[in-house]
Amino acid sequence: MDGFLSLFQSYNVPAAFLVNLELTFWSAIFSAILGIILVVMRISPISSMRRVAAGYVELFKNMPLTIIMVFMVLGVFAQLKISFSDNFDTNFFWLAVVGLSLYTAAFVCESLRSGINTVPLGQAEAARAMGLNFMQSATLIIMPQALRGSVAPLGNTLIALLKNSTVAAAASVATETSSLMSEMIEFRPDVIVQIFLIFAFGYVILIIPIGVLTTYLSNKLAVRR
Amino acid sequence: MRAIHYASMTILNETQQDAAREDDGKYLVELEHVEKHYGNLHVLRDINLKVKKGEVLVIVGPSGSGKSTMCRTINRLETIDSGVIRIDGQPLPQEGKALAQLRAEVGMVFQSFNLFANKTILENVTLAPIKVRHMDKTQAEREAMDLLARVGVDSQANKMPSQLSGGQQQRVAIARALAMHPKVMLFDEPTSALDPEMVNEVLDVMVELAHEGMTMLCVTHEMGFARKAADKIIFMADGQILERGTPDEFFEHPQTARAQEFLSKILTH
């Protein structure tokens, strides 16, 4: 117990978790927007749109996140000189958000597509038969039902995103949990077990409510047919 | 069985009925030399069909004869390989705005109802008039309630489709199609997915529509309806139209062996 106390006294653990929550929050918003655009492209009647979206998803789904994050720093920032801020911490934070969003959007797209598969074909046929155009049937009929059908896979994607936010260390975000953990291990090798337990349970405590909430929502929002 | 109280009411209002009756004799739907294949399967073979304004055409035939496919080609839910389909003199457009506009003129009722599961009954009926015809919301709702009353489900207006029985859902689907003031109505086996005791409530609405002068194409297995409401019967088998005639001609004096066999199978029990 003393080990835990001294760790909490000398390191600001909650602040590190807060950085991961912030990374997750912004990446969730941007990947949701990009994911919705991708999935609409994937079901669009224009075949070149479908191919571009499918290519994007295959590329980012199958690429290790660490590589994307390192590329954001060494490629996008150091080589291409694209920068979000003169402040190093802020800059790396947003580079990490971009990397996480690009990666997670592929999984959001796949989750939504599984939701679209739960919408019977007849719904789209009825919408088309009434004279609604593609965007109208997508936004008024298909996507609202698909979203309800993809609550559970979207929840899993969010959980994965929160855990993946630790990879931001690879994008030089030095304030988040896995960076702090490395630092603590380096300076306090006497309490390594406690250090692991703090971070392991920290994530479990954050993630359990997400799982409970998505299970509740996917039952409550399920489309009755 | 519950008396159908709306049987005496009219579904279309006076002006719609007049519009439906005027310039009789003009062809509203024309199919010329329509061909379609699914891979090796030749589902539509040289289909030629003309439907006059106000005419009620009933298409019968064994399963897999291509009658549903033919019905669905008319608003391009199925594409065709060759041939011409014209609605009110205009050839059916390819994809895009023109096609959406044309579909708005053609009402469609499906076997599986296909009411929008995320919308209330009232919203199902008002959606297309508001979004496609840019009708004012209050007017769309007034017309929708009127139509729902005429098909006898106005008391369910604020429920979700899944809370209604199959027969009620199908009557809503008919009201939803009528809300667009279509020139022609397509019915693709509208009673095939219904419990037996709900078939009549839907057929009554269809008979009423037919008597009011709506141009209709109905794919159905309901021979009673065909006798009662059809101006002309089309018999299809193996992707071809084998017979066409009045109900009397078809039911009493079928010409082809295929039609005689079909009728003997369904009319003997």
HADDOCK unambig.tbl for C-alpha pairs under 7 A between the chains (distance, minus, plus):
assign (segid A and resid 122 and name CA) (segid B and resid 114 and name CA) 5.47 0.50 0.50
assign (segid A and resid 123 and name CA) (segid B and resid 114 and name CA) 5.54 0.50 0.50
assign (segid A and resid 123 and name CA) (segid B and resid 116 and name CA) 6.16 0.50 0.50
assign (segid A and resid 126 and name CA) (segid B and resid 114 and name CA) 6.14 0.50 0.50
assign (segid A and resid 129 and name CA) (segid B and resid 75 and name CA) 6.94 0.50 0.50
assign (segid A and resid 129 and name CA) (segid B and resid 103 and name CA) 5.47 0.50 0.50
assign (segid A and resid 129 and name CA) (segid B and resid 104 and name CA) 6.97 0.50 0.50
assign (segid A and resid 129 and name CA) (segid B and resid 108 and name CA) 6.51 0.50 0.50
assign (segid A and resid 130 and name CA) (segid B and resid 103 and name CA) 5.96 0.50 0.50
assign (segid A and resid 130 and name CA) (segid B and resid 104 and name CA) 5.07 0.50 0.50
assign (segid A and resid 130 and name CA) (segid B and resid 107 and name CA) 6.97 0.50 0.50
assign (segid A and resid 130 and name CA) (segid B and resid 128 and name CA) 6.32 0.50 0.50
assign (segid A and resid 131 and name CA) (segid B and resid 100 and name CA) 4.28 0.50 0.50
assign (segid A and resid 131 and name CA) (segid B and resid 101 and name CA) 5.83 0.50 0.50
assign (segid A and resid 131 and name CA) (segid B and resid 103 and name CA) 4.94 0.50 0.50
assign (segid A and resid 131 and name CA) (segid B and resid 104 and name CA) 4.36 0.50 0.50
assign (segid A and resid 131 and name CA) (segid B and resid 132 and name CA) 6.53 0.50 0.50
assign (segid A and resid 132 and name CA) (segid B and resid 100 and name CA) 6.31 0.50 0.50
assign (segid A and resid 132 and name CA) (segid B and resid 128 and name CA) 6.88 0.50 0.50
assign (segid A and resid 132 and name CA) (segid B and resid 132 and name CA) 6.27 0.50 0.50
assign (segid A and resid 133 and name CA) (segid B and resid 100 and name CA) 6.18 0.50 0.50
assign (segid A and resid 141 and name CA) (segid B and resid 116 and name CA) 6.77 0.50 0.50
assign (segid A and resid 145 and name CA) (segid B and resid 118 and name CA) 6.42 0.50 0.50
assign (segid A and resid 223 and name CA) (segid B and resid 117 and name CA) 6.80 0.50 0.50
assign (segid A and resid 223 and name CA) (segid B and resid 118 and name CA) 6.99 0.50 0.50
assign (segid A and resid 224 and name CA) (segid B and resid 162 and name CA) 5.97 0.50 0.50
assign (segid A and resid 225 and name CA) (segid B and resid 117 and name CA) 6.55 0.50 0.50
assign (segid A and resid 225 and name CA) (segid B and resid 162 and name CA) 5.12 0.50 0.50
